[in-house]
Amino acid sequence: MPKFFLYMPTVLLCLCTLLWAGAARADSLDETAGRDGDLVLKNADGLVLFSCPAREGLNFGIRYIHSVAKSPVEDWFRVSHQTIFLEKTVYQDFGAGLPHTPGPGQIMSTGDGHIVISGYHKALPSFDVRVGRIARHTLLLPLEGAAEGKSARGMTREIPLAELAPPGSAVTFTLAPRVRAGAVIR
């Protein structure tokens, strides 16, 4: 009997396992795509400082005052497949540390006195913001019915990070699964 036929059961088993694993992964992505969680802000000790629902597609921003340009900068994020993605940066003036040319796959646009660099789509499972003494870091959450990614005053709920944690301390942004009422936690 040729050696090929001796290995056939093993090859078929491996192939079936790979196909099953791929189908299971696709199913789990479909399940998590519609599952809502929470945007959670924690201090260095892991204490929850703030949380809010983070449905699929949620856009939220962080505004701060640039230390050199002294003008507002907004970083905008999007929740997708239970991951936070940095999507764009909006600012008024070029300054130290601010992007001045778009990178690969990014677009720079100007208008209404703003410079926008979009197309980052950088996955951030979690990230830290050190609460500035002068920067006035502020979490921007869209109000119900607000246009996506709009930062116009009155269209966002503004939460100053200095009200959640003392200046100089780190605040960790992350996503956590939402626990349904009546769910058993083990």
C-alpha positions as CSV (number, residue, x, y, z in Angstrom):
1,M,0.0,0.0,0.0
2,P,1.5,3.4,-0.9
3,K,2.6,5.6,2.0
4,F,0.2,8.3,0.9
5,F,-2.8,6.2,1.9
6,L,-1.3,5.5,5.4
7,Y,-1.4,9.3,6.1
8,M,-4.8,9.9,4.6
9,P,-6.9,9.6,7.9
10,T,-4.5,12.0,9.6
11,V,-4.7,14.5,6.7
12,L,-8.5,14.3,6.6
13,L,-8.7,14.8,10.4
14,C,-6.5,17.9,10.2
15,L,-8.5,19.3,7.3
16,C,-11.8,18.7,9.1
17,T,-10.4,20.3,12.3
18,L,-9.2,23.4,10.3
19,L,-12.6,23.8,8.6
20,W,-14.5,23.4,11.9
21,A,-12.2,25.9,13.6
22,G,-12.7,28.4,10.8
23,A,-16.5,28.1,10.9
24,A,-16.5,28.4,14.7
25,R,-14.4,31.5,14.6
26,A,-16.7,33.1,11.9
27,D,-19.7,32.2,14.2
28,S,-18.0,33.8,17.2
29,L,-17.2,37.0,15.2
30,D,-20.9,37.1,14.1
31,E,-22.0,36.7,17.8
32,T,-19.7,39.4,19.1
33,A,-20.4,41.8,16.3
34,G,-23.9,42.5,17.6
35,R,-23.1,42.2,21.3
36,D,-22.9,45.4,23.2
37,G,-20.4,46.1,26.0
38,D,-19.3,49.0,28.1
39,L,-16.7,51.7,27.6
40,V,-14.9,51.6,30.9
41,L,-12.4,54.1,32.4
42,K,-10.3,52.8,35.2
43,N,-7.6,54.2,37.4
44,A,-4.1,52.6,38.0
45,D,-5.6,50.5,40.8
46,G,-8.3,49.1,38.5
47,L,-11.1,51.0,40.1
48,V,-13.8,51.8,37.6
49,L,-14.1,55.6,37.4
50,F,-16.8,55.8,34.7
51,S,-18.6,53.4,32.3
52,C,-21.2,53.8,29.6
53,P,-22.8,51.6,27.0
54,A,-20.6,51.0,24.0
55,R,-22.8,49.6,21.2
56,E,-21.2,48.5,18.0
57,G,-20.2,51.5,15.9
58,L,-20.1,54.0,18.8
59,N,-17.9,57.0,18.1
60,F,-16.4,58.8,21.0
61,G,-13.6,61.4,21.3
62,I,-11.1,62.8,23.7
63,R,-10.5,66.6,23.5
64,Y,-7.4,68.3,25.1
65,I,-5.6,71.6,24.8
66,H,-2.3,71.3,22.9
67,S,0.6,72.3,25.2
68,V,2.3,74.4,22.5
69,A,-0.4,75.5,20.1
70,K,-2.8,76.2,23.0
71,S,-5.7,75.1,20.8
72,P,-8.0,72.1,21.0
73,V,-7.2,68.7,19.6
74,E,-9.7,65.9,19.3
75,D,-8.9,62.3,18.8
76,W,-11.9,60.2,17.6
77,F,-12.4,56.5,18.2
78,R,-14.9,53.9,17.0
79,V,-16.0,50.7,18.7
80,S,-16.0,47.8,16.3
81,H,-16.1,44.0,17.1
82,Q,-15.4,44.7,20.7
83,T,-12.3,46.7,20.0
84,I,-11.5,50.4,20.1
85,F,-10.1,51.9,16.9
86,L,-8.4,55.3,16.6
87,E,-10.0,56.7,13.5
88,K,-9.1,60.4,13.2
89,T,-7.5,63.5,14.7
90,V,-9.0,67.0,14.4
91,Y,-7.0,70.1,15.3
92,Q,-6.8,73.8,14.4
93,D,-3.0,74.6,14.3
94,F,0.1,72.6,13.6
95,G,2.1,72.0,16.7
96,A,4.8,69.7,18.2
97,G,3.7,66.1,18.1
98,L,0.7,66.7,15.8
99,P,0.6,65.0,12.5
100,H,1.6,67.2,9.6
101,T,1.3,64.8,6.7
102,P,-1.0,61.8,6.3
103,G,0.5,58.3,6.5
104,P,-0.3,55.4,4.3
105,G,-4.0,55.0,3.8
106,Q,-4.7,58.2,5.6
107,I,-6.4,61.4,4.3
108,M,-5.7,65.0,5.3
109,S,-8.5,67.5,4.8
110,T,-9.1,71.1,5.8
111,G,-12.2,73.2,6.3
112,D,-14.1,75.3,8.8
113,G,-10.8,76.2,10.5
114,H,-9.8,72.6,11.2
115,I,-7.3,70.1,9.9
116,V,-8.5,66.5,9.9
117,I,-6.3,63.4,9.4
118,S,-8.5,60.4,9.1
119,G,-8.0,56.7,8.1
120,Y,-5.9,55.6,11.0
121,H,-8.1,52.6,11.9
122,K,-5.6,51.6,14.5
123,A,-6.8,48.9,16.9
124,L,-6.3,49.7,20.6
125,P,-7.4,47.0,23.0
126,S,-6.9,49.5,25.7
127,F,-5.0,52.8,26.1
128,D,-4.0,55.2,28.8
129,V,-4.5,59.0,29.0
130,R,-2.5,60.8,31.7
131,V,-4.9,63.5,33.0
132,G,-3.3,66.8,32.2
133,R,-3.1,69.8,34.6
134,I,-3.4,72.3,31.7
135,A,-4.6,70.1,28.9
136,R,-8.2,69.7,30.2
137,H,-8.7,66.2,28.8
138,T,-12.4,65.7,28.2
139,L,-14.3,62.6,27.1
140,L,-16.8,63.3,24.3
141,L,-19.8,61.1,24.0
142,P,-22.5,61.6,21.3
143,L,-25.9,62.6,22.5
144,E,-28.8,60.6,21.2
145,G,-29.5,61.7,17.6
146,A,-26.2,63.5,17.2
147,A,-24.4,63.1,13.8
148,E,-21.6,60.6,14.0
149,G,-18.2,62.1,14.9
150,K,-19.5,65.6,15.2
151,S,-17.8,67.5,18.0
152,A,-20.0,70.6,17.9
153,R,-20.8,71.8,21.4
154,G,-24.3,70.8,22.3
155,M,-24.0,67.6,20.2
156,T,-21.8,65.7,22.7
157,R,-21.9,64.9,26.4
158,E,-18.6,66.3,27.8
159,I,-17.0,64.6,30.8
160,P,-13.8,66.3,32.1
161,L,-11.3,63.6,33.1
162,A,-10.1,65.8,36.0
163,E,-13.5,65.2,37.5
164,L,-12.8,61.4,37.5
165,A,-9.2,61.3,38.5
166,P,-6.6,63.8,39.8
167,P,-4.3,65.6,37.3
168,G,-1.1,63.6,36.7
169,S,-2.8,60.2,37.1
170,A,-3.4,57.7,34.4
171,V,-6.9,56.7,33.2
172,T,-7.2,53.5,31.2
173,F,-9.8,53.3,28.5
174,T,-11.0,49.7,27.7
175,L,-14.1,47.8,26.7
176,A,-15.8,45.3,28.9
177,P,-18.6,42.8,28.2
178,R,-22.0,44.0,29.3
179,V,-23.6,41.9,32.0
180,R,-27.3,41.4,31.5
181,A,-29.7,41.8,34.3
182,G,-30.3,38.4,36.0
183,A,-27.0,37.0,34.5
184,V,-25.1,34.7,36.8
185,I,-21.5,35.6,37.3
186,R,-19.1,32.8,38.2
